Amino acid sequence: MTDELLMIPGPTNLAYRVAEVMSKPQLGHLDPRFLESFKETLNLTRYLFVNYTGMPFVISGSGTIGMEASIVSLIEPGDKVLCIDTGYFGKRFVELATVHGAKVDVLQFETGKHADPNAVDEKLSKDNYKAITITHVETSNGLINPIKDLVKVARKYDVYSIIDSVAGVGGCELNFDQLGADIVITCSQKVIAAPPGATLLALSKRALDAFENRKTPVHSYYMNLARWRKFMEQPGVYLATPSIQILLALREALLMIKEEGLEKRWRRHKIIADAIRSGLEALNLSIVAEEGYRANTVTGFYIPEGKASDIHSILRERYNIHVAHGLGELKGKILRIGHFGNITQKEALTLLSALEMSLRAVNLNVKRGSGVNAALPYLEELT
Ligand SMILES: Cc1ncc(COP(=O)(O)O)c(C=O)c1O
């Protein structure tokens, strides 16, 4: 829609048809046209998560609202929670669980290293945890955690699993019904490629039952998922005015995912990610996440000392391409790319060639065309 290319890890570029929906005349929140659209959005959310055994939730608010609602609805003060920390967003769960009165233990892994299921097994075997929090794709470094194995361990100890897949669902393989997790969270502005402002969740029957069996009340009105359950079962019950335009745009973006097909979409993300990763390596840039655990949606890569800020600015000012700085301890050391949503060969090639020119502009010696050359064999697979 504009000549700016967003390659930050969300929000991402919108398809014209998704943006267009938001410019239509305002509908009321009880208008049957909106309610019908919302019901379809819930069905499409089932498709997105492959969740036909549990319940889909769609609530106005960012991904953090989905995370906090999961914690406050499932965890009671004094419950023990194990938070897996593989980066900045793993730490967010630590804060959220602490704020809501949980007794939190943290299992931290080195930057770029995946959460080891054996270490999690050992930890869970030693105490009586109610829940475990896991980041699927850690946006702060581009790591993907082995959620199938981690959830298997949680189930072995009858521990609820809460998974932040804000940067995973839709681009990285995830089948909620087969996974056996209790809550998986995502949001609109990442892989789904809708505007920011909606959080989408998949809940297991076990999680819904746990809400009913709480001993203490939920200390939140808006973030009480048991309250929202009524709206998901019968859209039209008034709880709070939803962000109507965002939700209409979300439906359109989800329709696009269904039209493409989930498996085809996972494949497209894998091919583009392989292309970008090999392009980066050919440009002598090393990837933060360890091999075998690199997300197909986000990549963090190290930049030679003192150059990150300049490269970030050159990409933006000369080429209209937005990439992201490092977060927390990685600030100034890495840059991050979001390669998800509507990404095609065109964006991957544009990014790699602009990055190569930016590297040369700060006197880093890279062979002309090397990034693009390394990416082409992958990109040619996409038809
Ligand atoms: C992995 C992950 N979790 C949670 C969040 C928080 O989402 P939001 O900014 O929509 O609240 C983000 C945002 O970038 C994220 O990448």
The ligand as a Gaussian input file, in Angstrom:
#p B3LYP/6-31G(d) Opt

LIG

0 1
 C        6.682000     -13.546000      21.546000
 C        5.880000     -12.339000      21.928000
 N        5.074000     -12.412000      22.992000
 C        4.330000     -11.372000      23.373000
 C        4.357000     -10.179000      22.708000
 C        3.516000      -9.042000      23.163000
 O        2.540000      -8.734000      22.215000
 P        1.916000      -7.282000      22.169000
 O        3.016000      -6.321000      21.904000
 O        0.888000      -7.362000      21.066000
 O        1.280000      -7.036000      23.505000
 C        5.189000     -10.039000      21.598000
 C        5.299000      -8.772000      20.874000
 O        6.178000      -8.536000      20.091000
 C        5.955000     -11.154000      21.194000
 O        6.750000     -11.089000      20.139000

